[in-house]
Amino acid sequence: MLYLVPSPIGNLGDITYRAVEILHKADVILCEDTRSSLVLLRHYNIQQPVTPYHQHNEHKILPHLIEQLLSGKTFALITDAGTPGISDPGFLLVRECIRNNIPVECLPGATAFVPALVQSGIPSNRFVFEGFLPLKKGRQTMLKLLAVEERTIILYESPHRLVKTLHELATAFGADRQAAVCRELTKIFEETNKNTLTALAAHYEKHPPKGEIVLIIEGASSSAHKVPRYNEEEEQ
């Protein structure tokens, strides 16, 4: 069986009792980065064997992992932080387990974008999660598509690309679009900074950010960006 086990996004206390129990009983723990995962495992005195599983080796070791699971082994997958499969490795393994009728269970737990969204003060009833924007190919196309998205938009971004991304978003969405930069969630220097895209870009130009970042961006106004429904043009 494969368990997907969410790990804390910062504070080591943000893990469920059940997650710790699963990690204690798993035959092998698959880790995106064994160095960072060992900090968590040692904190909870978990001494199960660990195996690296990340974007650079997941295709290569996938057949071996499936073979082990079919032989009766129980694996637990954890990533550096948050829920496996959310902008982290996990999808390929889950898909292959399903193809081979291997049971898969994802435990509830930490993921960075949910607390960021809820505490941002930007509407959370309807939202779209896009993870990281494309770095080059398709980036401008994606920005144009998101510019008319009426739901709240959630993005992940690295600190060294934040200012550039905020400027690009301001150009594509409009300088006055409201957004929130949520940084270092659950950690000592946690910060949620809400303002216009332009003001946020100016702020972080003067104060270069550090740590993990979630961007929450207000959706487009339906009156400002009217998107025709499927058959609306035909009706006209």
Summary of the structure (lengths in Angstrom):
residues: 236
radius of gyration: 20.3
end to end distance: 55.1
largest distance: 67.0
contacts: 724
relative contact order: 0.14
helix: 36%
strand: 20%
